Amino acid sequence: MFIPTIDLPLMVESIPFLLSGLGYTLGISLAAFFFGNLLGIVMTVLGFIPWLPVKIFVRFYLSFLRGTPALVLLFLLYFGLPIQLNAVVAAIICFSLTSSAFIGEIYRGSIAGVDAGQWDAAYALGNRFFPTMRTIILPQAIRISIPALSNVAMDLLKGTSLAAMITVPDIFQKAKIIGGRTFDYLSMYILVALIYWLLCIGIGHIQHRLEKSFQKKYV
């Protein structure tokens, strides 16, 4: 009977090769998180516009992208379009779109958590909607949304492993290559899981630093 074993020497030897794909993993994650935040903020602001076509568009956008699997959207962008996108570009677009829907809902809930008196005070001082949103409401909403945004960042980081399905040479793709060459997928997948775990610990550390920074600023 075959008993799977963990090959520690192979895992140690494979670390440099796996880490050679770290730039793709981090690059796609950071780009998608950045553009996802921009799109999320835009969708949140558009949701406050009292015009029915805009509200319908925002609801459709959020509902569709929250309900569509990232892998399906990734394949659609890479294999389904009449033009051939670069694999990295397709991955960034995919994860930017999917994350923006969740981030938009996070910001909407965070803005709702800001004291309504802040709006009244800003309007009483003669401020309009967009300056009030940009300088008063959004900074406070971002502070409220930090824990939820960090969860999105972790999901994005882990979700970029799907990019290996369209040949992006990230750390998961590198693990698949070594696993296919040595027939030891168990050791490789355990190793890549540990790498993702350590990266998520780093995101958690950044989250705590940001929470303390905003707490000193606004409390």
NUMITI-733543 format. One record per residue (C-alpha): residue number from 1; residue in three letters; y negated, x negated, z. Coordinates in Angstrom, 3 decimals, m for minus. Layout:
<recs>
REC|pos|code|py|px|pz
REC|NUM|ALA|Y|X|Z
...
</recs>
This chain:
<recs>
REC|pos|code|py|px|pz
REC|1|MET|0.000|0.000|0.000
REC|2|PHE|m3.434|m1.310|m0.962
REC|3|ILE|m5.729|m1.802|2.032
REC|4|PRO|m9.396|m2.338|1.127
REC|5|THR|m10.972|m5.363|2.772
REC|6|ILE|m14.499|m6.676|3.035
REC|7|ASP|m15.021|m10.076|1.450
REC|8|LEU|m17.782|m11.644|3.582
REC|9|PRO|m17.983|m14.917|1.596
REC|10|LEU|m18.421|m12.933|m1.615
REC|11|MET|m21.151|m10.846|0.020
REC|12|VAL|m23.042|m13.955|1.131
REC|13|GLU|m22.676|m15.613|m2.277
REC|14|SER|m23.899|m12.455|m4.021
REC|15|ILE|m27.124|m12.031|m2.028
REC|16|PRO|m29.314|m14.157|m4.350
REC|17|PHE|m28.059|m12.322|m7.433
REC|18|LEU|m28.644|m8.906|m5.850
REC|19|LEU|m32.111|m9.892|m4.657
REC|20|SER|m33.027|m10.907|m8.213
REC|21|GLY|m33.215|m7.169|m8.875
REC|22|LEU|m35.412|m6.502|m5.846
REC|23|GLY|m38.583|m6.729|m7.924
REC|24|TYR|m37.484|m3.745|m10.015
REC|25|THR|m36.518|m1.737|m6.938
REC|26|LEU|m39.785|m2.379|m5.118
REC|27|GLY|m41.938|m2.229|m8.260
REC|28|ILE|m40.631|1.173|m9.346
REC|29|SER|m40.851|2.493|m5.780
REC|30|LEU|m44.441|1.349|m5.222
REC|31|ALA|m45.646|2.538|m8.642
REC|32|ALA|m43.961|5.925|m8.232
REC|33|PHE|m45.343|6.341|m4.703
REC|34|PHE|m48.855|5.466|m5.876
REC|35|PHE|m48.852|7.796|m8.885
REC|36|GLY|m46.962|10.435|m6.918
REC|37|ASN|m49.743|10.431|m4.330
REC|38|LEU|m52.424|10.735|m7.001
REC|39|LEU|m50.655|13.650|m8.665
REC|40|GLY|m49.876|15.221|m5.305
REC|41|ILE|m53.520|15.131|m4.262
REC|42|VAL|m54.563|16.600|m7.629
REC|43|MET|m52.057|19.444|m7.278
REC|44|THR|m53.202|20.081|m3.711
REC|45|VAL|m56.869|20.270|m4.706
REC|46|LEU|m56.071|22.468|m7.723
REC|47|GLY|m54.222|24.812|m5.397
REC|48|PHE|m57.524|25.600|m3.678
REC|49|ILE|m59.155|26.746|m6.920
REC|50|PRO|m59.278|30.587|m6.889
REC|51|TRP|m58.359|30.994|m10.567
REC|52|LEU|m55.026|32.674|m11.275
REC|53|PRO|m53.890|30.521|m14.263
REC|54|VAL|m54.450|27.350|m12.217
REC|55|LYS|m52.580|28.779|m9.225
REC|56|ILE|m49.655|29.806|m11.455
REC|57|PHE|m49.544|26.328|m13.017
REC|58|VAL|m49.568|24.608|m9.607
REC|59|ARG|m46.830|26.867|m8.255
REC|60|PHE|m44.685|26.315|m11.345
REC|61|TYR|m45.238|22.534|m11.228
REC|62|LEU|m44.268|22.261|m7.560
REC|63|SER|m41.342|24.658|m7.817
REC|64|PHE|m39.853|23.117|m10.971
REC|65|LEU|m40.073|19.496|m9.856
REC|66|ARG|m38.833|20.219|m6.334
REC|67|GLY|m35.884|22.128|m7.761
REC|68|THR|m34.880|19.720|m10.535
REC|69|PRO|m32.505|16.845|m9.690
REC|70|ALA|m34.133|13.469|m10.233
REC|71|LEU|m31.135|12.268|m12.255
REC|72|VAL|m31.480|15.187|m14.673
REC|73|LEU|m35.186|14.476|m15.178
REC|74|LEU|m34.460|10.761|m15.558
REC|75|PHE|m31.883|11.401|m18.294
REC|76|LEU|m34.229|13.876|m19.966
REC|77|LEU|m37.014|11.289|m20.125
REC|78|TYR|m34.798|8.431|m21.265
REC|79|PHE|m32.264|10.149|m23.534
REC|80|GLY|m33.807|13.509|m24.402
REC|81|LEU|m37.249|12.709|m25.799
REC|82|PRO|m37.873|12.150|m29.521
REC|83|ILE|m39.376|8.769|m28.621
REC|84|GLN|m37.491|6.047|m26.771
REC|85|LEU|m39.211|5.153|m23.503
REC|86|ASN|m38.673|1.828|m21.809
REC|87|ALA|m36.155|2.275|m18.981
REC|88|VAL|m38.592|1.096|m16.301
REC|89|VAL|m41.366|3.337|m17.649
REC|90|ALA|m39.004|6.322|m17.725
REC|91|ALA|m37.976|5.618|m14.126
REC|92|ILE|m41.580|5.358|m12.919
REC|93|ILE|m42.560|8.603|m14.663
REC|94|CYS|m39.500|10.397|m13.297
REC|95|PHE|m39.949|9.365|m9.679
REC|96|SER|m43.729|9.827|m9.829
REC|97|LEU|m43.294|13.424|m10.959
REC|98|THR|m40.550|14.331|m8.510
REC|99|SER|m42.304|12.721|m5.543
REC|100|SER|m45.672|14.288|m6.431
REC|101|ALA|m44.261|17.787|m5.904
REC|102|PHE|m43.090|16.968|m2.374
REC|103|ILE|m46.230|14.984|m1.588
REC|104|GLY|m48.386|17.854|m2.811
REC|105|GLU|m46.682|20.211|m0.363
REC|106|ILE|m47.083|17.647|2.413
REC|107|TYR|m50.817|17.384|1.787
REC|108|ARG|m51.169|21.158|1.559
REC|109|GLY|m49.540|21.582|4.949
REC|110|SER|m51.560|18.721|6.423
REC|111|ILE|m54.834|20.165|5.177
REC|112|ALA|m53.862|23.496|6.716
REC|113|GLY|m53.369|21.610|9.987
REC|114|VAL|m56.982|20.389|10.030
REC|115|ASP|m59.199|22.523|12.246
REC|116|ALA|m60.888|25.216|10.132
REC|117|GLY|m64.110|24.520|12.037
REC|118|GLN|m64.374|21.251|10.124
REC|119|TRP|m64.899|23.219|6.903
REC|120|ASP|m67.485|25.497|8.533
REC|121|ALA|m69.397|22.560|9.989
REC|122|ALA|m69.426|20.725|6.648
REC|123|TYR|m70.642|23.796|4.757
REC|124|ALA|m73.276|24.446|7.417
REC|125|LEU|m74.631|20.934|6.753
REC|126|GLY|m74.916|21.733|3.041
REC|127|ASN|m71.793|19.936|1.801
REC|128|ARG|m69.873|21.346|m1.159
REC|129|PHE|m66.105|21.743|m1.495
REC|130|PHE|m65.157|18.451|m3.174
REC|131|PRO|m67.336|16.126|m1.007
REC|132|THR|m66.033|17.923|2.090
REC|133|MET|m62.437|17.528|0.916
REC|134|ARG|m62.858|13.861|m0.007
REC|135|THR|m64.834|12.572|2.988
REC|136|ILE|m63.849|14.883|5.857
REC|137|ILE|m60.651|16.836|5.298
REC|138|LEU|m58.412|14.467|3.306
REC|139|PRO|m58.743|11.480|5.704
REC|140|GLN|m57.610|13.678|8.577
REC|141|ALA|m54.867|15.259|6.476
REC|142|ILE|m53.546|11.824|5.524
REC|143|ARG|m53.284|10.904|9.208
REC|144|ILE|m51.268|14.049|9.871
REC|145|SER|m49.029|13.452|6.857
REC|146|ILE|m48.083|9.809|7.553
REC|147|PRO|m44.609|10.544|9.026
REC|148|ALA|m43.707|12.889|6.162
REC|149|LEU|m45.093|10.484|3.551
REC|150|SER|m43.010|7.659|4.991
REC|151|ASN|m39.924|9.823|4.535
REC|152|VAL|m40.896|10.346|0.888
REC|153|ALA|m41.356|6.579|0.510
REC|154|MET|m37.863|5.973|1.910
REC|155|ASP|m36.345|8.610|m0.358
REC|156|LEU|m38.138|7.044|m3.325
REC|157|LEU|m36.867|3.586|m2.453
REC|158|LYS|m33.287|4.807|m2.196
REC|159|GLY|m33.681|7.102|m5.190
REC|160|THR|m34.607|4.206|m7.458
REC|161|SER|m30.910|3.292|m7.394
REC|162|LEU|m30.513|6.093|m9.958
REC|163|ALA|m32.462|3.920|m12.388
REC|164|ALA|m29.320|1.801|m12.711
REC|165|MET|m27.888|4.718|m14.697
REC|166|ILE|m30.365|3.934|m17.500
REC|167|THR|m29.804|0.149|m17.377
REC|168|VAL|m32.696|m0.874|m15.088
REC|169|PRO|m31.488|m4.170|m13.519
REC|170|ASP|m32.339|m3.266|m9.923
REC|171|ILE|m30.318|m4.300|m6.876
REC|172|PHE|m27.830|m1.456|m7.323
REC|173|GLN|m27.211|m2.398|m10.949
REC|174|LYS|m26.675|m5.996|m9.861
REC|175|ALA|m24.147|m4.815|m7.272
REC|176|LYS|m22.304|m2.855|m9.973
REC|177|ILE|m22.150|m5.957|m12.164
REC|178|ILE|m20.585|m8.107|m9.435
REC|179|GLY|m18.276|m5.274|m8.395
REC|180|GLY|m17.057|m4.910|m11.975
REC|181|ARG|m16.510|m8.648|m12.307
REC|182|THR|m14.662|m9.131|m8.998
REC|183|PHE|m13.126|m5.639|m8.638
REC|184|ASP|m14.540|m5.577|m5.123
REC|185|TYR|m16.907|m2.622|m5.167
REC|186|LEU|m16.445|m2.010|m1.440
REC|187|SER|m18.031|m5.311|m0.392
REC|188|MET|m20.846|m4.970|m2.935
REC|189|TYR|m21.750|m1.405|m2.031
REC|190|ILE|m21.737|m2.225|1.666
REC|191|LEU|m24.034|m5.166|0.963
REC|192|VAL|m26.447|m3.123|m1.154
REC|193|ALA|m26.445|m0.388|1.509
REC|194|LEU|m27.499|m2.977|4.101
REC|195|ILE|m30.307|m4.198|1.840
REC|196|TYR|m31.639|m0.653|1.363
REC|197|TRP|m31.357|m0.080|5.110
REC|198|LEU|m33.433|m3.191|5.871
REC|199|LEU|m36.063|m2.138|3.336
REC|200|CYS|m36.280|1.302|4.954
REC|201|ILE|m36.694|m0.347|8.353
REC|202|GLY|m39.680|m2.159|6.852
REC|203|ILE|m41.163|1.151|5.695
REC|204|GLY|m40.651|2.575|9.176
REC|205|HIS|m42.511|m0.399|10.652
REC|206|ILE|m45.429|0.179|8.264
REC|207|GLN|m45.433|3.851|9.264
REC|208|HIS|m45.783|3.010|12.963
REC|209|ARG|m48.579|0.537|12.227
REC|210|LEU|m50.467|3.133|10.204
REC|211|GLU|m50.019|5.780|12.884
REC|212|LYS|m51.479|3.463|15.519
REC|213|SER|m54.359|2.486|13.218
REC|214|PHE|m55.302|6.106|12.467
REC|215|GLN|m54.888|7.059|16.112
REC|216|LYS|m57.468|4.448|17.142
REC|217|LYS|m59.812|5.586|14.381
REC|218|TYR|m59.725|9.330|14.900
REC|219|VAL|m58.820|9.770|18.571
</recs>
